[in-house]
Amino acid sequence: MEKDSDWIWEALALGEESLLKDADIDYFDWNGTHEKYGTPLIALVVGKATGQEVYDFATGTPEKLNERLNLMKLVLGKGASPHAKPPPQFSICKSWWKTEGDKEVENSRTPLVHFNDKSAYGVVASCLEALTNVEGDWKRELRFLRDAARILASYRPTGHAGEGMARVPVAEGVVETWERILSSGEGADVTIVCRGAGGDVPPGASPGSPPCATEQLMAHAVVLRHASRVLKAMLSPLFREGSTARVDVDFEAAPVRVLLALLYTGEEVDEVDSPPDTLLSALELAHQWDVSHAVTALEMALTNRIDDACFCRTVEVATRLQLPQLVAACMAYAKNSADVKRRLKLAQFPEVIQSLLAKALGDAESGESRRKRRRLIMTL
């Protein structure tokens, strides 16, 4: 007999953790789609409407928002993919606004957000962008969306090198052991040659020769090979890196050290000791090597390190590597940065970034112009 799945979709959209956490739901297709709710993860964000009542992240109490986040972890644990897109029939769009008493807060209404053809990642990013470009107190909703983005970023597909890398408590002694293994270099059998921008061409070398290595770091092949499929292939005997036990990278040593520390210990990125430029380079190398848990950790660290000095490079890296959480954080920063707005007005950013910022900030600027026109009309 076919089991009923409709109630699970309803419970997800309503954010009812009590209905799902202890129920027999293993038969449910966690990567299935629904014309009304999209995907299981999208349902937890977009919610549903019943008559005059709306159930979603913008209307729930803090307790209900926590339930939605807990369900998101449960759904990911069941194997749901945040990359899955809804069916073509899914055509939900929403707008939100703030009220004081019975009145709508002026200029708090968001643009209409369309969710068709967006994954759960895309839905969260679109909501973040919408809420950062309007007025009103959206702190609670923005906190939920950022927490949701972090949870989605913990996803690891079956068979991926990062599978099973959900956060778990680890004894400090275990971390310290791996730190000593890395720092001592004992038994290390791979040389990582860091060819940063400061490298020089050896005297008498032929034109086009590579620059000298600025620094060499040592690592263990067995650790690197198990960090990602890219490194496993690279360090096989079929490739030059594997046959020579030497890996050349076009980065300074500092970001390589940050990435190696993540590979060996899995500790939180030290945001204080690592400048944004170092973290960005480490992020690029982690993406190049396809070390997904390191990409996630570095992306999360960088969302808290955006400033005027590193803004342009951060946006460029985030868009090139297609990192929705970091892109959204950049757009939120841009909205409140006078320097970014000034440079945008003077067209001082590269064309791609200029276009992205114009799209993200255009509505806010247009809204300000409309407010000024309304005030002028009222004065007249």
Disulfide bonds with the S-S distance in Angstrom:
none
